[in-house]
């Protein structure tokens, strides 16, 4: 990876290629999909067309394909996309994605990408969601939990992957942004990742969504981590 492409405040260490935002390709190929495919599958009609923004190595893509969804998977890393199977893949930054006049039944913005520290990028992400969702479609957005930056360090176990995940610290760096450090321990490998994240209250999140021409329909999970929004019509 060209070091000049690394984003400010983002870094990763561990075996294999590291993307510009500090994500390790091998790590994300190993992590389990968790409950994400269940949440997405419960909110989208069977066989729907899905635009997955920031698909990574296909952690969530593959279960969605197996469930019969028609997935177009987008990521800026070619090394991530090389791991994706069964879906159409597009290499592009999300905020500058150009798929012409295509529209999708559902657009998925996962991986807490809406919490980017760059406010301009956030606007671009949400504009892309609005641009490519059908007028009667839905956008599913994954948010950080209310305590994500608090009560640290903390850890959880991804038993399916055989990994212990720790959020070690979250230090303020200005403009409402925290620099977060995470660790991922497997029996045979270890990765660390540092990234910048902007905590968003429900009110701020919903305001950003509205600015992009979308409107909150409901939260899909009790913890508010997954939100379903719809296009706002004039």
N, C-alpha and C positions, 0 to 999 in steps of 0.2 A: 504493500500500500504506500502511495506517495504521502510522505509526512505533511506536505503542504495542504493536503485535503482534510486533515484532522480538524474537527470543529473545536472552537474555543471551549475549554472546560470539559472536553470529552476525551477519554483515554481508555484503553483496555490492555490487559496483559494476560498471556497464557498461550497454549499451543495453537498453531494455525493462524490463518489470516484474521485480521482485525479490520472492521469497517470504519469509515470516517467518524462515526458517532460512538466508537468504542465497543461495538458489539463483536464478539468472537463468533465466527461462522460455525466452528465445530461445537461450541457451547450451545448455540441455539438449535443446532441439529439434534442435540441430545435431550434438551428439556422436553418434558411432557406437555401436551396441549391443555391439561387441566380441565376446567369446566367451560372454557371459552366456546368450543364447538357446540356444547349443549345450549348455552345461552343464545348463541347466534341461530342455531337450528330451531329453537322454540319461537323465534320472533320473525322468521322468514318462511314464506310458503315453500313447500316441497318442490324441488327442481328449479328454483329461482336462479336468476343470473346474479352473481355476486362480484363486486369489485373490491378486492382486499388490498388496502393501501398499507404498505410497510409489512409485507408478508414474511420477510426474513427467509429462513431456510425451510419454510413450509410447515412449521410446528402446528399451526391451526389449519393451514391450507389443506393438508392431506386428509384429516378427518372430514372436512367439509366436502371434498371431492368424493370420498367414500360414501357420504350420505346422499350423493346424487346431485349436488349443486354444481352449476356451471361457473367455475371460478376463473376470473382474470386476476392474476397475482402481480402486484407492482412492488418493486424495490429498487433502490439506487445502486445496490451492490450486485454485480454480476456473479460474484462468488457465492452470495446467498442464493441467488436464483438458480445456480447450477444444482442446488440440492432439491429443488421443487420438482415434483412429479405429478402428472395428471391434470395440470392446470395450464392455461395459457399464461405465459409470463411476459412482462413488460419491464424493461429497465429504464427507470426515470426517477428523478426526485418527484415527490408527490405534488409539491406546489406548482410544478411546471409540467405536469402530465398533459399530454395531448393525444386524445383518442378520438378526435374529430367529433362527429355527431352521436357517438355511441351513448347509450343510457342503460342503467342497470336497475333491476328490481331492488337491490340493496347494495349499499356501500358500507364497508367496515373499516373503521379507523381504530385499530387496536393498539396494544403495546404502550398505552399512556402517552401517545404521540401528541395529543392535544395539550399536554403540559410542557411543551417545548419552551425553552427560556427565551427564544426569539419571537417576539410578538408578531413581527411581520410574517414569519414562517407559519405561525398558528393561523393567521388570517388566510394564508395561502392554502393550508391544509383544509380548512373548513370551506373555502371557496371551491376547491376541487370536489369535496363531498357534494356540495350543492349542484355543481355543474353536471355531474355524471349520474345523479340519482333521477329516476323517472319521477314525473309529477305525482304519481300515486305510490311511489316507492318509499323506502325507509333508509335512514342512516343510523348505524349502530356505532357508538363511540365509547371506548373504554377510558374511565377516569381513575385517578388514584383514590385509594381509600382515605377517609377523613384523618386517620392516624399515620399516614404513610411517612411523614417527616418527623413524627414524634415518637417518644418512648424507645429511643435507639440506644444501643444496638438491639436488634431482634433477629430471629431466624425462623425458618420453616423448612420442612423436609419435603422434597419432591421424591416420594417413594418410587414412583414409576420410572423415574430417570436415575435413581440412586444418587441424588444430589442434595446437599445442604445449602440453602440459599440464605445469606445474611445481608441485611441492610445495616451497614456499619455506622454510617454517620450522614448527616445532612446539615451543611454549614451555609449560612446566608452569605451571598456574594454581592448583594445589592439588587435594587429594582424588583424586590419581591421574589428573587430567584435563589434557590439552594443548590449547592454542589453536593451531589449524593454519591456515596461510595458503596458498592455492592461486591460481595464475594460469593463464589460458587465452588463448592468443594465436592469432587468425586473421589472415589478410591484411587483412580489412576491419573487424575489431572485436576488442576485448579486454575480458575480464571478470576480476574478482578476487573471491575468496570467502574469508571467515574463519569458522571454525566450531570448536566444541569437541568433542573426541573423547577417549574413555576407552580406552586400550590394554587388551586382554583376552588374557591367556595362555590356551592351550587349557584349562587346568584351571579358570580362572575362568569362561570361556565355558560350559564343560560344566556347571558348578555352577549358573549362572543358568538354563540350559536345564532342568536337573533341577527347580529350584524352580518352574518353570512347568508341570510335569507332562509334560515331554518328555524324550527320551533320545537321545543321539547314536547314530546307526547307523554312519556312516562319513563321512570327508571325501571329497568328490568330485574334488578337485584336489590334485595333489602339494604345492602350496604351502599347503594348508589354508584357502584363502580361501572355498571353498564347502563347507558342511556339510549333510548330510542327517540330519534328526532325525525321530523318530517319537513318536506319543503313548505315554505310559507308562501301563500299565493296572494297576490295583490287583490 
